[in-house]
Amino acid sequence: MQNILILGSGGREHALAWKIKESHNCGKLFIAPGNAGTKQCGKNLNIAVLDFDGIEKAIEKHKIDLIIVGPEAPLVEGIYDHFKNHPVDVLGPSRASSQLEGSKAFANEFMKEFNVPTAGYLTIGPNNIQEGLDFIDKQPSKIVLKADGLAAGKGVLILDSKEEAKEELKLMLSGKFGEASARVVIEEFLDGLEFSVFVLTNGDQYQILPIAKDYKRIGEGDTGLNTGGMGAISPVPFVDDVMKKKVISRIVEPTIEGLKTRDYDYHGFIFIGLIKVNNEPYVIEYNCRLGDPETEVILPRLKTDLLSLINGVFDKKLSDIEIEIDDRSAATVMLVSGGYPEAYEKGKAITIERNNNNSIVFHAGTKIENNQLITNGGRVIAVTSFGDNHKESVNASIETIQNISFEKMNYRKDIGFDL
């Protein structure tokens, strides 16, 4: 039996806790800092994800065998390296490997070196702004600007106007996203359908988890501002066996080979954001952890014991495990606070009544105060349901949502609309 600590406080971490709790090998389960939902799966610890000293004390006190890192910030800050000489396994890549997510420029250079298909790009800093303006002028259609560093999922702009793109480039370099946009990557715009592939690897062996597609825009029909994610579906109808083979041979395997060639420590998830253009897959971005809200649809579809897969990462038996996936479609719909992704209020009372659809209610931005469940973030709750196809599963989630309420609650009813 293993004592496990999950780091994070969102819907992804509730889904991880829910799934890990199913395992026969799960002993005591702790989540730091967790939320009102993770409290139902294990014990929440009031420790911030970047408080490595506090995490170290918790490991000793609770005899933790395994740390599962949910969000990206601790990975980029080197939590794997911090605990490398401790008697605890950390599911997450090293600081060097985490630059695949922590720096867009680093990721693009990595892809170029190992022939991973992606958009044409140029990295701009304060010293070569004119080069960036000239590059924008050469673009045939929309212009993509990406803050080089971590910007909480909000550092990507897709602009129709070259003049607007030039102004935004200057604003980003002047600190629009803080340190994250001290450098900016300008990319060619790729027009196609996006999807997400999740790989679990030890830098040598790997397994592909269920494939998903998420929806980032706040408004229906993919309009309005980008958010952390308004919903997701899995499987993805247009990702057939032929496309999956292309993704594995052209993207997954060269990525793993690149990690080996550079001698990077990588024990964890690689989230590959992809776009299908003229039936060919291109990488939009790498993340070094599971996505949110994709985790809330891929883990319910995973029939294989997740903890056995994670243990396979460390005992080098990952390739020996047979992955079993539920054939049904899963969809999650995210309930968000009024005003999100801009200014919003916290502390709104949440009511959850009956759940007749066997939907799974994953908490994201929630906490309990004076015995009352209240909102504690922009994204509040993810409702996941199964169906024979994505429309059925989305409709089942929306039906369950009729029994959940809080002031100014907002959600999209059209998840999967473009399929």
SVG drawing of the C-alpha trace seen along z (x, -y; Angstrom):
<svg xmlns="http://www.w3.org/2000/svg" viewBox="-32 -49 54 56">
<polyline fill="none" stroke="black" stroke-width="0.4" points="0.0,0.0 1.3,-3.4 0.8,-6.7 0.3,-9.3 0.3,-13.1 -1.4,-14.9 -0.3,-18.6 -2.9,-21.1 -6.4,-22.4 -8.4,-22.2 -10.7,-19.9 -7.7,-18.0 -6.6,-17.2 -10.1,-16.1 -10.2,-13.8 -6.7,-12.4 -7.7,-11.8 -11.0,-10.2 -9.1,-7.8 -6.2,-7.0 -8.6,-6.3 -10.0,-3.4 -6.6,-1.6 -6.2,1.4 -2.6,0.2 -3.7,-3.3 -3.1,-3.6 -3.5,-7.1 -4.3,-9.8 -3.4,-13.5 -4.1,-16.5 -2.3,-19.8 -4.0,-22.2 -7.0,-20.5 -10.6,-21.7 -14.0,-20.7 -14.2,-17.8 -10.8,-16.3 -11.8,-16.3 -14.2,-13.5 -11.3,-11.3 -8.6,-11.9 -7.2,-14.5 -6.5,-18.0 -3.2,-19.6 -3.0,-23.4 0.3,-23.6 0.9,-25.7 2.2,-23.8 5.4,-25.9 6.1,-25.5 8.8,-22.8 9.8,-22.9 6.2,-22.4 5.9,-19.5 9.1,-18.0 7.7,-18.1 4.4,-16.5 6.4,-13.7 8.2,-12.9 5.1,-13.3 2.7,-11.2 5.4,-8.8 4.6,-9.7 5.8,-7.2 4.7,-9.1 4.0,-12.7 1.8,-13.3 2.2,-16.9 -0.9,-18.4 -0.1,-21.9 2.9,-23.2 4.4,-25.8 6.1,-23.3 7.5,-21.4 9.1,-24.4 10.4,-25.5 12.2,-22.1 10.2,-20.0 11.5,-16.8 15.1,-17.9 14.4,-19.1 13.2,-15.6 15.5,-13.6 17.7,-12.4 14.7,-11.8 13.1,-8.3 10.0,-9.5 9.0,-9.1 7.9,-12.3 5.6,-11.9 6.7,-14.9 9.7,-15.8 12.9,-17.5 13.3,-21.3 15.3,-21.0 12.6,-18.8 9.8,-21.1 11.1,-23.9 9.0,-22.1 6.1,-23.9 8.0,-26.6 9.4,-28.2 7.7,-28.3 11.0,-29.3 12.7,-26.2 9.9,-24.0 10.1,-25.3 13.9,-24.8 13.4,-21.2 10.9,-20.4 13.1,-21.8 16.1,-19.7 14.1,-16.5 12.0,-17.1 8.6,-17.3 6.1,-19.1 5.0,-22.5 4.3,-26.0 7.0,-28.3 8.1,-30.7 10.4,-33.5 11.4,-34.4 11.5,-38.1 13.1,-40.0 13.7,-43.7 16.7,-43.7 15.1,-42.4 11.6,-44.0 12.0,-45.2 12.6,-41.6 9.3,-40.7 7.4,-43.5 8.8,-42.4 7.9,-38.8 4.3,-39.9 4.1,-41.7 5.0,-38.4 2.2,-36.4 -0.6,-35.5 -3.4,-35.4 -3.9,-35.6 -0.9,-36.1 -0.2,-34.1 1.7,-35.7 2.8,-33.6 4.3,-34.7 7.5,-32.7 6.9,-31.8 4.0,-30.6 1.0,-32.9 -1.7,-30.8 -3.1,-29.7 -3.7,-33.3 -0.5,-34.2 -1.6,-33.3 -3.2,-35.8 -4.6,-35.1 -5.0,-38.3 -6.6,-39.1 -5.0,-42.5 -1.3,-43.0 -1.4,-46.4 -3.1,-45.1 -0.5,-42.3 2.4,-44.8 0.8,-46.8 0.2,-43.7 3.8,-42.5 5.1,-45.8 2.7,-45.6 3.7,-42.0 7.4,-42.9 6.6,-45.8 5.2,-43.5 1.6,-42.7 2.0,-39.2 4.8,-40.2 8.1,-38.2 6.3,-35.6 6.3,-37.9 9.9,-39.3 10.3,-37.2 7.5,-36.6 7.2,-33.8 5.5,-34.8 4.1,-31.8 2.4,-31.1 -1.3,-30.5 -2.4,-26.9 -6.0,-26.5 -7.6,-23.2 -9.1,-21.1 -7.4,-20.9 -7.0,-17.9 -4.9,-16.7 -2.8,-13.6 -1.7,-12.5 1.4,-10.3 2.7,-8.7 6.4,-8.1 9.6,-7.4 11.7,-8.9 12.0,-5.5 8.8,-3.5 5.4,-5.2 1.7,-4.6 -1.0,-6.7 -4.0,-7.6 -7.4,-8.5 -7.3,-11.4 -9.4,-14.5 -10.5,-17.8 -11.0,-20.9 -12.8,-24.2 -11.0,-27.3 -13.2,-30.2 -15.7,-31.6 -18.5,-32.0 -20.5,-29.5 -19.3,-28.9 -15.7,-29.5 -16.2,-33.2 -14.8,-35.7 -11.8,-35.5 -9.6,-32.5 -10.1,-30.7 -8.4,-27.8 -11.0,-25.6 -14.8,-25.5 -15.3,-21.8 -13.9,-18.7 -14.9,-15.6 -13.2,-12.2 -12.8,-10.3 -12.4,-12.7 -14.4,-11.6 -11.9,-12.8 -8.9,-11.1 -9.0,-7.7 -6.4,-4.9 -4.5,-6.4 -4.2,-9.8 -3.2,-8.2 -0.4,-6.2 0.8,-9.5 0.8,-11.2 2.8,-8.3 5.4,-8.0 5.9,-11.7 5.4,-13.3 5.3,-11.0 8.3,-8.8 10.6,-11.7 9.7,-13.6 10.7,-10.6 13.8,-10.1 14.6,-13.8 14.3,-13.5 16.7,-10.5 19.2,-12.2 19.3,-15.2 19.5,-12.9 16.6,-14.5 14.9,-13.0 11.3,-12.6 8.9,-10.6 5.4,-11.8 2.8,-13.1 3.4,-14.8 0.3,-16.7 0.7,-17.3 -1.6,-20.0 -2.1,-19.2 -3.9,-20.6 -5.1,-18.6 -4.3,-20.5 -5.1,-18.8 -5.2,-15.5 -1.7,-16.0 -0.9,-16.5 1.2,-19.5 2.2,-20.4 0.8,-23.6 2.3,-23.2 3.7,-20.8 2.6,-20.7 4.4,-18.7 1.3,-17.5 -2.3,-16.5 -4.6,-19.2 -7.6,-20.6 -10.5,-20.0 -9.3,-17.1 -8.3,-15.1 -12.0,-15.1 -12.9,-13.2 -9.8,-11.0 -9.5,-9.5 -13.2,-8.4 -12.6,-6.5 -9.5,-4.8 -10.4,-1.4 -6.8,-0.4 -5.6,-1.1 -3.9,-4.5 -1.6,-3.8 -0.3,-0.6 0.5,-2.6 2.4,-5.2 4.3,-2.5 5.2,-1.1 6.9,-4.4 9.3,-3.9 9.8,-0.2 10.3,-0.3 7.4,2.0 5.2,-0.6 5.2,1.1 4.1,4.4 0.8,3.0 -2.2,3.4 -4.4,0.2 -8.1,0.7 -10.4,-2.2 -14.1,-2.6 -15.6,-2.7 -18.3,-5.2 -18.0,-8.9 -17.3,-11.2 -18.0,-15.0 -17.3,-17.5 -18.9,-20.9 -17.3,-23.5 -19.4,-25.8 -17.6,-29.2 -18.1,-32.3 -19.8,-35.4 -17.2,-37.7 -14.6,-34.9 -12.0,-35.0 -11.9,-38.6 -12.8,-40.0 -15.2,-37.7 -16.4,-37.4 -15.7,-34.4 -17.7,-33.2 -21.0,-32.5 -23.0,-29.7 -23.3,-26.5 -26.3,-24.2 -26.0,-20.7 -29.2,-18.7 -29.9,-15.2 -27.8,-13.6 -30.0,-11.3 -27.6,-10.8 -24.7,-9.1 -22.7,-12.2 -19.4,-12.8 -19.2,-16.2 -15.5,-17.3 -14.8,-20.3 -12.4,-22.9 -12.7,-26.3 -14.6,-25.3 -14.2,-25.3 -16.3,-24.8 -16.8,-27.7 -19.1,-27.4 -20.4,-24.1 -21.5,-25.8 -20.0,-24.9 -18.9,-28.1 -17.1,-29.3 -13.4,-29.8 -12.2,-30.4 -13.1,-31.3 -13.7,-27.7 -15.9,-26.2 -17.2,-22.7 -16.8,-20.3 -19.7,-17.9 -18.7,-14.8 -21.1,-12.3 -21.0,-9.3 -23.1,-8.6 -23.0,-6.6 -21.6,-9.8 -20.4,-13.2 -23.8,-14.8 -25.5,-12.4 -22.8,-12.8 -22.9,-16.7 -26.7,-16.6 -26.4,-14.4 -24.0,-16.8 -26.3,-19.8 -29.2,-17.9 -27.3,-17.3 -26.3,-21.0 -29.9,-21.9 -29.6,-20.7 -26.5,-22.8 -26.7,-26.5 -24.7,-29.5 -25.1,-33.2 -24.0,-34.3 -23.2,-30.7 -22.1,-30.5 -21.4,-27.5 -21.3,-26.6 -24.1,-24.4 -22.3,-23.7 -19.2,-21.7 -18.4,-19.5 -20.3,-21.9 -17.7,-21.7 -17.7,-17.9"/>
</svg>
